[in-house]
């Protein structure tokens, strides 16, 4: 199954294989996005099943309201993945048979020029998952010192030229567009012979986006609470796209494995197939991990 043009779901077949959604079950998707995974899940749980989809992005919520399934009870909720108590309160469901988190940004968010996630087109420097709340990336950067910017780019982007880039950003003044930021970063890079594997601005944009949306803080809160929302034999599936996410998921799952309540159906991460990477290059960095509650 592919996406509907809004977003192409990553590793859909693998998600369904390891989540094991069955007729009549209760499933929670905390990163609803375009609903690509949701449609596959809804087909599996069928009549009598309950699907709860959560997302902080108003565009995703509007798009997902079109979701339907014969006899499936569907809740589409606006909120953050790190605030699962609100999900339980609104849906009246205390335990789920499967929970999914597909981290990062969607194809739609990257492709929507006005959202300011991508350096490929110049647009207002926003980067908020929910553009109705919080600081835009432009406002966020304006309030930081050179040292704070360097720390963010180094820690969240793992960018080796963080110091040079931070100095350039801090001395520039207010940066209003993605084009300005991309140009500043590119000018901060040393000249290199041949073609670079990735654009110089890639890691800096990632770092600022993660900081603006507190993505790692949200993930940490989610990983603390989500395992205990699983029913017995329920499974938690998380897909990450960079080492900062995957290391956190791996560490938390290994910690829980030491308890007699949880097990790892597969200890190593699951990768997309060569065929999927060819069809959807954005899937190439994906790593999927699975946790099961056994008591």
SULHUJO-V239446 format. One record per pair of residues at least 24 apart in sequence whose C-alpha atoms are under 10 Angstrom apart, sorted by the first residue. I is the first residue (numbers start at 1). J is the second residue. If there is no record, write none. Layout:
I&J  I&J
This chain:
1&36  1&37  1&39  1&40  2&36  2&37  2&39  2&40  3&34  3&35  3&36  3&37  3&39  4&34  4&35  4&36  5&34  5&36  5&107  5&108  6&33  6&34  6&35  6&36  6&60  6&63  6&106  6&107  6&108  6&109  6&111  7&33  7&34  7&35  7&36  7&37  7&60  7&105  7&106  7&107  7&108  7&109  7&110  7&111  8&33  8&34  8&35  8&36  8&37  8&106  8&107  8&108  8&279  8&280  8&282  8&283  9&33  9&34  9&35  9&36  9&37  9&38  9&40  9&102  9&106  9&107  9&280  9&283  10&36  10&37  10&102  10&106  10&239  10&272  10&276  10&277  10&280  10&282  10&283  10&284  10&286  10&288  11&37  11&102  11&239  11&270  11&271  11&272  11&273  11&276  11&277  11&283  11&286  11&287  11&288  12&36  12&37  12&38  12&39  12&40  12&41  12&272  13&37  13&40  13&272  14&237  14&270  14&271  14&272  14&273  14&288  15&40  15&41  15&100  15&102  15&237  15&238  15&239  15&270  15&288  15&289  15&290  16&40  16&41  16&44  16&237  18&98  18&235  18&236  18&237  18&265  18&266  18&270  18&288  18&289  18&290  18&291  18&292  19&97  19&98  19&99  19&100  19&234  19&235  19&236  19&237  19&290  19&291  19&292  20&44  20&45  20&97  20&98  20&234  20&235  21&45  21&46  21&49  21&97  21&98  21&99  21&234  21&235  22&46  22&49  22&97  22&98  23&47  23&48  23&49  23&50  23&72  24&48  24&49  24&50  24&51  24&71  24&72  24&73  24&97  25&49  25&50  25&51  25&72  25&96  25&97  25&98  25&234  26&50  26&51  26&52  26&72  26&73  26&74  26&93  26&95  26&96  26&97  26&98  26&99  26&230  26&231  26&234  27&51  27&52  27&53  27&74  27&93  27&95  27&96  27&97  27&98  27&99  27&100  27&230  27&234  27&235  27&236  28&52  28&53  28&54  28&75  28&87  28&93  28&95  28&96  28&97  28&98  28&99  28&100  28&101  28&226  28&229  28&230  28&236  29&53  29&54  29&55  29&76  29&81  29&98  29&99  29&100  29&101  29&102  29&236  29&237  30&54  30&55  30&56  30&77  30&78  30&79  30&80  30&81  30&82  30&83  30&84  30&87  30&99  30&100  30&101  30&102  30&103  30&222  30&226  31&55  31&56  31&57  31&60  31&79  31&80  31&81  31&100  31&101  31&102  31&103  31&104  31&105  31&106  32&56  32&57  32&60  32&61  32&63  32&64  32&76  32&77  32&78  32&100  32&101  32&102  32&106  33&57  33&58  33&59  33&60  33&61  33&63  33&64  33&102  33&103  33&105  33&106  33&107  33&108  33&109  34&59  34&60  34&61  34&62  34&63  34&64  34&65  34&67  34&106  34&107  34&108  35&60  35&61  35&63  35&64  35&65  35&66  35&67  36&64  36&67  37&100  37&102  38&64  38&67  38&68  38&100  39&64  39&67  39&68  39&69  41&69  41&98  42&67  42&68  42&69  42&70  42&71  42&72  42&73  42&74  43&68  43&69  43&70  43&72  44&69  45&69  45&70  45&71  45&72  46&70  46&71  46&72  46&73  47&71  47&72  47&73  48&72  48&73  49&73  49&74  50&74  50&75  50&91  50&93  50&96  50&97  51&75  51&76  51&91  51&96  51&98  52&76  52&77  52&87  52&88  52&90  52&91  52&93  52&96  52&99  53&77  53&78  53&79  53&87  53&99  53&100  54&78  54&79  54&80  54&81  54&84  54&87  54&101  55&79  55&80  55&81  55&129  55&130  56&80  56&81  56&128  56&129  56&130  56&131  56&132  57&109  57&128  57&129  57&130  57&131  57&132  58&129  58&130  58&131  58&132  59&108  59&109  59&129  59&130  59&131  60&106  60&108  60&109  60&129  60&130  78&130  79&130  80&129  80&130  80&215  80&218  80&219  80&222  81&215  81&218  81&219  81&220  81&221  81&222  81&223  81&225  81&226  82&215  82&216  82&217  82&218  82&219  82&220  82&221  82&222  82&223  82&224  82&225  82&226  83&218  83&221  83&222  83&225  83&226  84&221  84&222  84&225  84&226  84&229  85&225  85&226  85&229  88&229  93&229  94&228  94&229  94&230  94&231  95&226  95&227  95&228  95&229  95&230  95&231  95&232  95&234  96&226  96&227  96&228  96&229  96&230  96&231  96&232  96&233  96&234  96&235  96&236  97&229  97&230  97&231  97&232  97&233  97&234  97&235  97&236  97&292  97&293  98&227  98&229  98&230  98&231  98&233  98&234  98&235  98&236  98&237  98&291  98&292  98&293  99&226  99&227  99&229  99&230  99&234  99&235  99&236  99&237  99&238  99&291  100&226  100&235  100&236  100&237  100&238  100&239  100&290  101&219  101&222  101&223  101&226  101&236  101&237  101&238  101&239  101&240  101&288  102&237  102&238  102&239  102&240  102&241  102&286  102&287  102&288  103&215  103&219  103&238  103&239  103&240  103&241  103&242  103&245  103&246  103&286  104&129  104&206  104&209  104&210  104&215  104&239  104&240  104&241  104&242  104&245  104&286  105&129  105&206  105&209  105&210  105&241  106&282  107&282  113&178  114&178  115&178  116&177  116&178  116&179  116&205  116&209  117&178  117&205  117&206  117&208  117&209  118&178  118&179  118&182  118&201  118&202  118&205  118&206  119&177  119&178  119&179  119&180  119&181  119&182  119&183  119&199  119&201  119&202  119&205  120&178  120&179  120&182  120&199  120&201  121&177  121&178  121&179  121&182  122&176  122&177  122&178  122&179  122&180  122&181  122&182  123&176  123&177  123&178  123&179  123&180  124&175  124&176  124&177  124&178  124&179  124&180  125&175  125&176  125&177  125&178  125&179  125&180  125&181  126&176  126&177  126&178  126&209  126&212  127&178  127&205  127&206  127&208  127&209  127&210  127&211  127&212  127&213  128&209  128&210  128&211  128&212  128&213  128&214  129&209  129&210  129&212  129&213  129&215  130&213  134&212  134&213  135&212  135&213  136&176  136&209  136&212  136&213  137&175  137&176  137&177  137&178  137&205  137&208  137&209  137&211  137&212  137&213  138&174  138&175  138&176  138&177  138&178  138&181  138&208  138&212  139&174  139&175  139&176  139&212  140&208  140&211  140&212  141&169  141&170  141&173  141&174  141&175  141&176  141&208  141&212  142&169  142&170  142&172  142&173  142&174  142&175  142&176  143&170  143&174  144&170  145&169  145&170  145&171  146&170  146&171  149&204  149&207  149&208  150&204  151&207  152&204  152&207  152&208  152&210  152&211  153&203  153&204  153&205  153&206  153&207  153&208  153&210  153&211  154&203  154&204  154&207  155&207  155&244  156&203  156&204  156&205  156&206  156&207  156&208  156&209  156&210  156&211  156&216  156&242  156&243  156&244  157&202  157&203  157&204  157&205  157&206  157&207  157&208  157&209  157&210  157&211  157&242  157&243  157&244  158&203  158&204  158&206  158&207  158&243  158&244  159&200  159&201  159&202  159&203  159&204  159&206  159&207  160&189  160&203  161&185  161&188  161&189  161&190  161&200  161&204  162&188  162&189  162&203  162&204  163&188  164&188  164&189  164&190  165&189  165&201  165&204  166&204  178&205  181&205  206&242  215&245  216&244  216&245  216&248  219&245  219&248  219&249  220&245  220&248  220&249  220&252  223&248  223&249  223&252  223&253  224&252  224&256  227&252  227&253  227&256  227&261  227&262  227&291  227&292  227&293  228&261  228&262  228&293  229&293  230&291  230&292  230&293  230&294  230&295  231&292  231&293  231&294  231&295  232&261  232&262  232&292  232&293  232&294  232&295  233&261  233&262  233&263  233&291  233&292  233&293  233&294  233&295  234&262  234&291  234&292  234&293  234&294  234&295  235&262  235&263  235&264  235&265  235&290  235&291  235&292  235&293  235&294  236&264  236&289  236&290  236&291  236&292  236&293  237&288  237&289  237&290  237&291  237&292  238&269  238&287  238&288  238&289  238&290  238&291  239&269  239&270  239&271  239&285  239&286  239&287  239&288  239&289  239&290  240&269  240&285  240&286  240&287  240&288  240&289  241&282  241&283  241&284  241&285  241&286  241&287  241&288  242&285  242&286  242&287  243&285  243&286  243&287  245&287  246&286  246&287  246&288  246&289  249&288  249&289  249&290  249&291  250&288  250&289  250&290  250&291  252&291  253&289  253&290  253&291  253&292  254&291  256&291  256&292  256&293  257&291  257&292  257&293  260&293  260&294  260&295  261&292  261&293  261&294  261&295  262&291  262&292  262&293  262&294  262&295  263&290  263&291  263&292  263&293  263&294  263&295  264&289  264&290  264&291  264&292  264&293  264&294  265&289  265&290  265&291  265&292  266&290  266&291  266&292  267&291
